[in-house]
């Protein structure tokens, strides 16, 4: 469905209009009136935001007056205030509706319905007090709303049909969203659901996901041998992930090279994934030293009082660290004209470190935490390059899936 655009300043509408005009003059087909229609939509949505907020404040005013009347009973001044507020705001809404009637279909119906719904809510608010309801006699717009939703559904349906007849994936998207908008007004309007799915299917592209590559050829053989039996970043796993999460929202089908050959199909888009600037910095040690001292009891004096001696030890802590960094590039290409559609660069890194210690001197001076480090010596190791590379792959996996899906989405 069409997503409302929010602008902070009216001047943006002029800029949007200029861009749309340039685009449709270059595109040629689907009529220049598309530019007029879309500019009206942007103008409509901009005014819609302010109007909706304004109406909400007005409703609160009317609700407050009705609540006050419920507490006071037949208060002439409150009744007069309710009547004044209702007449003023009804007149304003009806004037705006009259202006919107001359707008471009189907977009005008959103604002017309917004104002009519506001008129109906005022009716329902006043209806909460029987005395106010009899005195003010607000108008019930319930049946008019039913007619308006029918007109809105029909207008969006016809607009979608027109877009669906045009060539191009973007027109299919306009058709899909317009059929969806039609169904938001009437759930079972004609064959809108079937045509919405047809628009989705007609925009479908077939996407080939190639195996990962390394820009540095020194890593190519290593990649093939080290990761042959590891599931991380396997093409089949990625295809499954893309198909599972995006099959209902993204008009694209994803294939590995073997699956594409098995179906004897040519791809519309090709995805290449390349690791660049892979660096491993490991085996570096940083050291720091501490002097430990502790008083220990070595005996008793003639008065049976404890005798203490200070013992000393020097603790050397060594930190071993590995840092792996790389750039993961995703290139999405149109397979027909070899045009780059999208490219992404995802920074990837993985860091791991651990500490152990050695000591000299009297071991009785060491603290409990010192013994933990001393006993750790020789029991831990740094990850291998293969393990570090796998961690980097895992770190960018979700973002890679999202990037590919967004690149081939309409």
N, C-alpha and C positions, 0 to 999 in steps of 0.2 A: 504494500500500500504506500501511497505517497507520504513521505516523511516531512512534516512541517519544518521550514527553515526559519530560524530566528535571527533577525538583524537588530543591531543596536541603534543604527541611525538610518533614516530614510534615504540618505544619499547613496547607500549601497544598492538600492533598487535601480538607480541610474546606471551604476557600473554593471550590474547583472544584465540589464537590458542591452547594453552595448556588446557584452560578450555573447549573449544569445543571438543577437542580430548578426554578428560576424559569423558565428557558427552556422546558422541556417542559410545565410547567403552563400557560404561556401559549399554546404551540403547539397543545396539545390532542392531535392525532392522532399516529399511529405509536406509541401506547401509552406509558404512563408507565414501563413496564419499560425503555424506551430509556435513561431516566435511571439506573436501577439498573445496566444493562449498561455504560454508559459510565463510571460511577463505579468499577465493578469493574475496568474496563480501566485507568483512571488509577492505581488502587491497585496493580494487577498490574504495570504498567510501572515504577512507583516501586520496588517490591520487586525487580523483575527486574534493575534496574541494580545494586543492591547485591549481589544473589545472584550475578550473572555475575562481578563482580569478586572476590567471595569464593571462588567456585569456581576461578577462575584461580590464586589464591594457593595453594589446596589442591592443585591439580594439580602446581604447582611443587614442593611439599613431597613429594608422592608420587614424582615424577620424580627428585628428588634422592636419595631413599632407594633407588630401583631402580638408579640409576647407582652409588651407593655399593656396593650388593650386587654389581653387575657387576665392580667392581674387586676386591672382597674375596673373592668366591666364596660359599661357604655360611656366612654369618655369622648365627648364631642370633639375636642381638640385633636386627640389621637386619630379619630376617624377621619378628620379633615386632612391630617398629615398623610395618612395612608392613601386617601383618595388623590391627593396632590402628587405624591411620589409615583403612584401607579399610572396616572394620566400622563405625567411628564415623560416617564421612561417608556411607556408604551408608544407614545408619539415618536420618540427618538428611534426606537427599534423599528417601527413601521417605516419611518423615513429611510433608514439604512437598507431595509429589505427592498424598498422600491428602487434604490440606487443599484443594489446588487442584481436585480432582475435584468438589468441591461448589460451585465457582465458576460464574459465568455464561458460557454458551457464546456465541460461539466463543472469547472472549478467554482463557479458562483454558488453552487448548491451547498457547499460546506458552510459558507458564511450565512446564507439564508436560513439554513437549518439551525445554526448556532443562535441566531437572533430569535427564531421562532420558539426554540426550546427555552430560551430565557423568558419569553412572554408566557409560556405554559407554566414555568416554575413560579412566576409571580402569581398566576392564577391559583396554583396549588398552595402557595404560602398564605394568601388571603383567605382561601377556603378553610384554613385551620380555625378561623373565628367566624361563627355563623352570622354574628351581627355585622361584622365588616363585609362579609361576603354578600349579604343582602343589600347593604348600603352602597358599596362600591360597584357591585355587579361586574366583576372581571370577565373577560372573554376566555372561553375554553378553546384552545388550539389543538386539542388532541387529534381530531379527525383531519385537520389541515396538515398536521405533522405526518400522518400516514400518507397523505397524498404527496407531500414533499419528498419523503423518503422513496416513494415509488418513482417520482420524476428524477431524483438524483441517481437512483440505480439505473434507470433507462438511459440517462445521459452518459454516465460512465461506461455503460455497456456499449453504446454506439461509438464512443470515443475509442474504446479498446478495440472494437472491430476495425476501425479505420487504421489504427496503428498496426494491428496484426497483419493487414494486407500489404504493408510496406516491407521491403527487404531490409536486412540488417539486424544484428543482434540487439542493438539498443532499442529499436522499435518493438522487438518482441518483449523486451523488459517493460516498456511503457504499456504494452498491451496486458502483460501479466499483472502489473501493479494496478491497472485500471479495472480489470476484471475483479481483482481482489477488493478494490474499493467498492465496486458495485455490490459484491457479496456482503460487505460490511453494512450496507443499507438494507439489503434483502437477502437472506441466507440462501434461498433457493431460486434466485432470479434466472429464469429461462435455463439456458445451458452455459451460464457464465463459468461454473466450476470446470466443466469439461473443456471449455475454450481456454481457461486460465492454464490448465495442465498442458493443453496443446501448445500454447505460447511458450511455456517452460521447456517442453520437449523440443520444439523447433529451434530453441537457442542452445541446445546441447552441443558441447564440444568434446572431442576425444583427446585426452592429454597423456602423452608418453612421459613417464618418469624414468630418466636414465640413471645408471649406477653412479655412485660417488666417484669423483676424480680428485687427484692431487696435481696442483700446478707444477710442483717439483717432482720430476720423474724419479728421483731417488726413492720416493715413498711409494711408487706405484706397485712394485713387486711386494714390498712390505705390507701394503694394504691388502693385496690379494691373498697373501698367505696368513697374515695375522687375524684377519676378520672373516675368513671364509665360512667359519661355522658359528659366528656370533650373530644373534638376531638384531642387534642394535643397528638402526638405519638400513636395514635390508629393504630393498625396493618393494618386495611383496608385502612386508609389514606396513610400509608407508601407504601403499595403494589401498590396503584394507582400512587403514585409519581414515584416509581421505574419503573413501566411499561410504564408510559407516557414519561419519559425522556430518558430511555435507550433501548427501544424496538427495535430501528433500528441499534444500535451500539454495544449492549451487548447481546451475545447469551444466554439469561437467561429469564425464566418466574418465576414470584414471586407469592406466595400464602400465604394466612392466613390458619390457621389450618382447619377452616370450609370449605373454598373453596377447599382445597386439598382433604378433605374427600368427598365433593360433587362430585368431579371428579374421585374418587376412584383411586387416583394416589399416588405413593410413591415418596418422595423427593430425589433428588440427593445431595443437600446441605441443611444444617439447620443453621439458624441464631438465636443466643441467645443474648439478650441485658440485661445486669445486672448493676444495680446501686450499687456501693460499697463506703464505707466510707462516708456516708451521714452525714453532720454536719450542725446544725442550731445554730448560735450564735445571739441572739436577746435580746432586752430589756436593752441593755447596754447604759448608759447615760454618756456623757462627757459634762462637764460644763466649762464655762469661764465667767468672769465677767468684766464689764466695768463701770467706773464712768462717768456720763454725767453732763455737766454744761452748762448753757446758761444765758446770761444777758437778762432780760426782763424789759420793761418799766413799772414802778409802779405809775407814776404820773408826775407832773410838779412842778418846783420850782417857786419862786416869780417872776423870770424873764421869766417865761414860757418856761424854758428849761427842756427837759425830764430827769427824774430821773430813774436810773437803779438799779436793784437788781440781784445778781447772785443766781440762784436756782440750786439744785443738785438732781441727782437721781442715783441709782445703778441698773444696768441692768445685769441680769443673763441669759445667753443663754445656753440652753440644747440641745444637739444633740442626737437623738435616732437613732440607727442603727441596721440593720439586715444584717448578712452575711451568705449565704448558700454555702457550697462547697461539691463536690462529685467527684467521678471518674465513668465515664460511659464506661463500657467494652462491646465490640462487639466481639462475638466469632462465627466464620464461620467454620462449621465442615462438612466433607464428610460423608454423611449419610450411605454410603455403608460400608466403612471400619473404620468408627469412627475416622478418622485422622483429626487433626486440619489443616485447610487450611490457615486461617489468623486470627489474633487477633488484636484488636485496643483498645487503652485506651485513651479516650477523657476527659481531665480535664473539669469540669463544675463548674461554680460559678455564684452567683447572689448577688449583694449588693444594699442596699437601705438605705437612711438616710434622715432625715428631722430635722429642727431646729425650736424651739419655745423659747419664753422668758417670764420671769417675772421681775417685777421691784419693788423697794421701793423708797420712796422719792417723790420729786415733779415731777409729770408727765409732767410739762411744759418743763422740761430739755431734754426730749426724742426727738430723731430725727425721721424723717419720716420712715427710714428703721427699726428703733427700733419698731415702732408701727406695722409694717408688721409682725414682729416676735411675738409680744405680742398678736396680734389679731388671730394668727395662733393656739394658744394653744387650744387643744381640738378639732380642726377641721380636723386634719390629724391623721392617724394611720399607723403603720407598716404593711406590707403585712403579710398575714398568711403563715404558712408553706406550705400549698397547693399551694398558689399563687407563693411562692418562688420556689417550686419544678417545677411548670409549666414553670416558666421563664428559669430555667436551662435546661429543656427539649427543649424549643424553641431555646436556644442558641447553642445546639449541633445537632439540627435536620438536617440541611443541610449537615453538615460534616458526620453525620451518614448515610444518603442516599448515599453520594458519596463513603464512605468507603465500604458499602455493595456492591454497584455496581462494584467498582474496585476489590473487593475480588473474585467475581464470574465471572469477565470478563476473557476472554482468553488472 
